[in-house]
Structure formats: structure tokens, C-alpha cells
Amino acid sequence: MSQVGRVSTGVAKVDGLLEGGLAPGEVLLIFGERGGGKTSFVFQAMLKAVSLGFSTMLVYTEGRVPMERLTEMAGPEWQDVSESIWIQEVKNFEEQDSFVDALEGRMPPSTGLLVIDSVTACYRGALGSRRENIPLNKALNRQLAMVKDMCRRTGLPAILTSEVTAGMLGEGVKPVAAAILTYWADMVLCFEKVQGNIRRITTTKPHGKSTLVQLTDRGLE
């Protein structure tokens, strides 16, 4: 992958925010409220990678993968592309920790994109008292470090999604475990609902760029 150059996400306006697409070896974090288009976006990026001849790995932590949505977005090409999309459902944070430990050895041949949707859902579900959260924070930090190291060494781009939590007064929303996630991410995008099916996508690392897209049956346009 390090010799391929940037890979399109399948959304031209997002590619513009990313200075041409997903960069080899970099980790992209996207966060936003439910229904903001995060999963549609990662499905779109996966389908684009497959169209370019790569396999993709999806680690899904929020129950059952919404396959109807994925097949709807793929359209009549689904039968042709399905063999290049590898999916692992993870049910709890302990299982996520074990899977990330062995992730590099489980990647399918010719993988061109790794997606973890969401990297914080199981973590959030396991949170308890402050004392109980210390080992959870260490484990999440280690997982992100391992993903980043693998991407850096192999040139594989990765997309991680996260839910949001309220920031301090006037700060709006931020990703769950924001300090850990933003430290390891090379770029961060915030997905916001504007009105109806219109979404605003803003770069928060680095700061300063935004664009509007429309959420449709076939993804973001």
C-alpha cells in the first residue's frame, strides 16, 4: 500500500478534506452522533477500495452488521465485490482486545483498507468507576498503538469511528475517549446533522475545513 499513494474514499468532497484521499499508513478517525452517516461513509470507502482491486477488513462492534445497507449501497455489483469484504463482529471489549492483538495475522490477502466501526462502543459499554476505568483506558490506548504501528509498517490506511460525548460548556461534542483517539489519529473528521439528509463534515485535526454532503441510498454525495 505504501507504493500506491492516496486512495479515494468514494466521496469527492471528503477526499478534498483529506488532501486527495486516504494516505498510506495513516489512521483517520471520524466521530458524530448516531444517524450522522459514519457507517455509510465507511461502507462507501470499503466499496471504493474493492473497486480498485483491494480487499477490506471490517471489525464491527455494534451488534449485527447492517448488511442490508451495505448491499443496498453496493447495488448489482454486490455479488462481485462480496468476496473481497471480510467482516468480524466483536461483542465486548475483552473480545475486541484479543482480536486487535491478533489483527495483523488475520488480515485477508491484498488488504487495502481496515475499518473499525466503532472503536469505542465496547469500551463505552465496559466503563464503570474511575478505578475500574484505568485498565480499560490502558487497553484502549494499547489497541490504538498497535493499529497505528501496523498501519505505519505496512502502509495500510485505517478508518476508526467513534460515538460522541458532550464537551465542556461551549465546546460542543467530542469523541468518546477523545484524548486517546485523537493522539493516535493522523486526521479527525466530525460528522454533524444539519437538516434532513444534509450532513456537515469538518476537520478537527487539523482544524479549519468543512464541507456539506447529502446522505442518500447509495451513500454520501
LOFIBA-736475 format. One record per residue: residue in one letter; x negated, y, z negated of N, C-alpha, C, CB in turn. Coordinates in pm, whole numbers, plus 50000, padded with zeros to 5 digits. Atoms other than C-alpha are relative to their C-alpha. Glycine has a CB too. Example, Ala and Ser with C-alpha at 12.3 -4.5 7.8 and 13.67 -1.06 7.14 Angstrom:
# residues 2
A499114988150000487704955049220499105012050000500995000349875 S500824988150006486334989449286500775010949927499595004650142 
//
This chain:
# residues 221
M499194987950000500005000050000499165012650000500915000149881 S500824988050009497155024149931499565004950138498784997449914 Q500414996149865496385024150305501185004650086499304988550068 V498804997049921499975030750415500325014950000501194992249946 G499594986150013500435066350293501375000949936500025006850137 R498714998050066503655081150159501104992450073500345015049992 V498895007749946506815060550208501295007749974500074985749937 S498754992650013510165077250272500944993149902500685001450136 T498975005350088512905073050012501304997250074500265009749887 G498765001149926515515073450286500895012249985500754987949956 V499254987550019516745107750169499055011550035500555001449851 A500944990049949515105135750366499755011249900500525005850130 K500184988950093515715162750105499184995849877501365005449956 V500835004950111514225141249828498564998450046500554986749945 D501355000949946511245133850049499325013749998500024994350143 G500544986450004510805171450072499545003949860501035009950049 L500394997150138510735174649693498734992349961501144996549903 L501145008650032508175146449682498825002350094500434985550005 E501084996449908505975162949945499734989150103498735002949921 G500125009749892506685136150203500464986049966498614999350042 G499525013250038507975106250006499254994549881499884990650116 L500635006850113506775080949751498514998050029500694986449972 A501455000949980503005082649711499484986749948499275011649930 P500595012550047500945050549682499435001449860498904995450096 G500575000350134500135041949322500635009549900498585003050008 E499394990450090502415068449173501334995049944500205013450070 V498765003650067505325064748931500945012050004499744995449854 L498974989649995508485085048995501064996849895500645001050143 L498945001450099510875089948703501195008550044499515004349858 I498794992249977514475100248769500944998149881500694995850134 F499095000950113516955108348494501245008350028499315004749870 G498754992849981520515120448472501154992449937500275002350148 E498825006150059523995113248344500514988550087501105010449981 R499375010749924525945082448448500855006050112500864991149908 G499244995049886527545086948789499295010850077501315005149954 G500754989449933524835111148895499354995950130498965005149909 G500575004649874523605089549181498664993249988499875011450091 K501335005850018520475074049028499894986250065499664999049851 T500065013549945521265038049118500205000150151501064991049934 S499844998849854522505047749465498695004250064501125010050035 F501274995449944519225065749520498974988850003499465011849919 V501035010549999517045036349414500384989050099499824994149859 F499595009749898519135012849631499615005150139501524997549993 Q500354994149870518595036649922498504999150026500465014750005 A501455001049985514855037449860499564985750026499305005549875 M500315014149978514754999449841500314995950144500784991249902 L499605003649863516634995650170499075006450102501465004350026 K500944993349909514315020850335498684992450002499775014749958 A501255007550005511245001650216500104986950078499604997249855 V499805012549927512694969150353500035002550150501294993149955 S499934996849857513404985950687498615002450058500885012250023 L501374997649956509684994250701499144987349992499375011149916 G500715012750000508734957750656499494995349865498875001050091 F500465003850133508154956050279501064992049926499615012449920 S499085005650099509714935150003500145010149887499494986249947 T499804991250116511114952649696500364991549879501105010650029 M499665006650127511414942349331500855009549917498704995849922 L499114992250087514354955049122500114992949866501405001850065 V499785004750136514304950048745501185007949946498705001849908 Y498744993250037517864957748629500364996549857501164996050097 T499835002150143518634962348260501385003949947498955007749925 E498714994950045522244974548251501134990350031500285013550063 G498975010049975524194942048280499834993550137501385006349989 R500035006049868525104927948618499675010450105501334993150031 V500344990949891523594943848926501255002850084498864994150089 P498834996849917526304962449122499754996450147500345015049989 M500325005049867525834940849430500965005550106500044984850001 E499054994549902528984954349597499505013450052501405001649938 R500534987049960527404988749600498794998350092499625008349877 L501195002349920524114975449737500364994850139499064990149930 T499625005549869525774955250015500765010350082500854987449982 E499294989449930528044984650100499015009650065500925007749903 M500984990749947525025007050144499174993750112499085005049889 A500785006849896523174980950349500814998350129499534986349951 G499155001549882526144976450582499794986650069499745011350098 P500115012749926525994950050855498594994149999500435002150143 E501375005050005522204946850807499714991849874499035011550010 W500265006450128522644930950462499404986050015501284999249921 Q500515013749985522094895150579498534999950041500844992550103 D501384999449954518844905450745499045004949892499895009150121 V500914993850098517454925550452500024993049865500375014649982 S499825005450135518684905050154498834991449954501274991849994 E501115008750039515754880550160498775007849955499634990950114 S501144991750039513344909550106500245007949873499655009550112 I499664992950124515094922549793500034990049886501375007550014 W500115009050114514074904849472500565007149877498534995649977 I499304993850113516194911149162499804991749874501515001650031 Q500095006450131515574903248795500875007749902498524999449950 E499164993750102518274910748538499394997549862501454994550006 V500585000750135516964918048188501095003949901498755009449986 K498844998250089519364915947893499695007049869500584986749970 N500334993250125517464930247595498565004950006500224990749878 F501314993649995514314949447505498884989949985499895010649892 E501025010450015512394918647395499754992950134500424989849892 E500135006349869513094902247730499315009450099501374995850054 Q500664990349913512044934247908498515000449971500625014049982 D501414999550037508784934747716499254987950056499855000549847 S500635012249948508004898747812499885000350151500794987649957 F500024999949854508914904448175498945009650052501375004050055 V501024990449956506724935448209498604994349980500155013349924 D501305006450024503834915748057499574991450119500064991449873 A500315009349890504084890848346500375005750136500724986949979 L499444994149879505324915448609499114998450122500275014549976 E500875000149883502274916548833499964986250065498585004349961 G500025013449945502244878748872501324995650061499624990549894 R498685003649948505954878148956500415008250122501025001749892 M499644991749886505874903749234500044991650127498995011650016 P499935007549875507014889649570498905004550097501385001750065 P501014996149901504604889649866500415012850073499784988650101 S499804987749920504214922650055500955009849932500554996550138 T499144990550070505964942749783499595014350033499944997549848 G500274986149968506264979049886500625009849905500475002950137 L499354991050096508364992749600500464992049879501205007450066 L499505005450126509024984749234501015009849943498844997449899 V498974991750062512214997649069500374993849865501275001350092 I499455004350128513184995248701501165009249967498915000349886 D498764992350018516785006548652500854993349891500805001150136 S500694988450052516905016448371498884995349908500975009549926 V501125004050084513605015448186500295002549852498745007550041 T499714996750140515255028847866501324994449948500015014749983 A498695004850046518675011647849499854990049886500774993550117 C500205010050106517474981547645499295006149880499184988050054 Y500694992950109515135003747442501005007749916498925009650057 R499014992050072518015026647351500924991049919500835008650098 G499125009250071520174996947255499364993849877500464989350092 A500715006250112517494984147017499635009949891498754993450050 L500414990050098516915016946832500754998349869500235013950055 G499415000950133517535016946459499505011449913499684986549935 S500544989850089515985035246166498665004950054499844994549857 R501294994549954512895056746213498884989949983499675012949923 R501055009950025510745029546061500094988650101500114994549857 E499825010849904512245003046290499615004350141501444995350000 N500264995249865511665025146594498515001150033500645013450019 I501444998649974507885027546553499494988950092499214999849869 P500485010449908507164993146708500705000650136500214986249938 L499324998749872509794999846977499315010550087501485003849979 N500694989549926508055032047077498644995250052499815012349913 K501295005349958504695014447088500174990150116499304993049881 A499775009849893506134986447303500385007050130501114990249959 L499624992849879507765010747547498805007150061501115010149970 N501204993249951504545030747573499074990050069499275007149885 R500865010249940502604998647643500564995250134499854988049904 Q499385004049874505104988247912499745010150110501504998149982 L500234989649900504795021448089498535000550041500445013649947 A501445000149970500995019948064499664988550094499184998949870 M500265011649914501004985248222500525002250141500624987349940 V499444997049867503284996148506499125009950073501445005449988 K500844989849938501175026848572498654994250044499795011649905 D501295005949966497935006748566500124991050122499444992149881 M499805008849885499314980848808500185008250128501214990849977 C499784991549883500535008049045498705006550046501045010749969 R501254993249966497215026349031499044990450070499345005849874 R500955009749944495194994849105500434994650135499804988649903 T499505006549878497424981149380500495009750106501114990649964 G499444990449906498705013149541501504998950014499374998350134 L498545002049994502305002349473500735012049940500404987249927 P499184989650062504815030749422501114993849915500615009250108 A498945004950088507395026549144500995011249972499424994549868 I498964990750043510695043349059500594994649871501115001750110 L499385003350128511925042948699501185009349978498985001149883 T498874991450034515345055548594500185000249848501284995250070 S499734998650143516445067848252501325007249979498855007549929 E498854992350043519595079048080499505013149937500874991849900 V500384987150057519655112947914500425001049854500635011550081 T499644996350135519805126847564499985015249992499044993549894 A499934985550011520605162147452498685005549949501145004249907 G501214993350045517615185347419500325009949890499325006950115 M499794989450098517155213647174500945010450058498655006549958 L499044989849957519555243047190499455007950118500335009449883 G500414992649881519335258147537499144992150095499295012249960 E500895008149915517195230047679500734990450091499054992449914 G499265009349917519995210047839499714985649963499685002350146 V500255014150027519365172847875498564996450037500994991150077 K501345005049970516145153047888500064984850002498945005149897 P499965014749999515245116447946499924994449859498854994550085 V500235007450124515505091547662498504997149991500854986749996 A501455002050021512015087747510499195008950094499614985150021 A500554990749901511035118547709498485001249993500625013649983 A501454998050012507515122347569499234988350062499605001649852 I500675011749945506555086647663500164999450151500554987149936 L499725001649858508235086048004499305010750084501505000450026 T500584989349919507055119848126498474999649998500485013649952 Y501465001250004503475112648014499514990750110499544994849862 W500475009949904503185082048239500505002550141500434986349956 A499474997349867505255095348531499165010550072501475004749992 D500714990049920503495113748812500915011350043499374993550122 M499004989949966506675131648918501314996349931500205001150155 V498725002150069510055136048747501085007950071499905004249850 L498854993749938513405143548909501214998949909500294993850138 C498764999850077516615153548729501185000250098500045012449905 F498795000749919519945143648892501155005949919500314985250043 E498904993550069522855166248798501264999850086499635014349963 K498724998549933526545165248886500315014950013501134992549924 V499664985949979527605198349040501515001550010499315005550127 Q498544999849981531135194349173500374988950096500485013950054 G499605010949913532915164449318498854990450024500525005350132 N501105009249967530335143449502498705007350033500394991350117 I501224992349979527705171049516499074998349880500325015150024 R501005001850106524505164949318498835009550024499514985349994 R501214991949994521605188149239498834991649951500155013249915 I501215007350039518155172149227498905010249980499604989250107 T501004989950036515445192249052498724993249951500555009549891 T501265005050053511765185448993499735006449865498835002850099 T500384994850132510845188748625498554997249969500894994049891 K501455002150006507295175848668499524997050141499614988449899 P500184985950041506015196448836501325007650009498935006950089 H498774992150005508605223648780500195008250127499995009249878 G499774989149906510305246149026500734997450129498775005250034 K499325002349874512015228649321501324993049975499124991650095 S498715006950011515615217849369500674999550136500925007149897 T499255001449877517975206749643501374994449969499254991050101 L498665005450016521625197249688500194988650099501075011050021 V499695011349915522775163849826501454995949975499034988149976 Q498635005150012526105146349876499964984949978500845003650125 L499935014250027526885112149729501134993950083500224997449848 T499055006149908528605090849994499984984849984499695004150145 D499975014650003529445054250054498664994050038501084994750093 R501295005349952526065049750224498825005649922499825002950147 G501094994750082524055068049958500005015149996498674995050051 L500144985550008522745103649928499715005750139498875003949901 E500184993549871522975126450229499865014949980501154996850094 
//
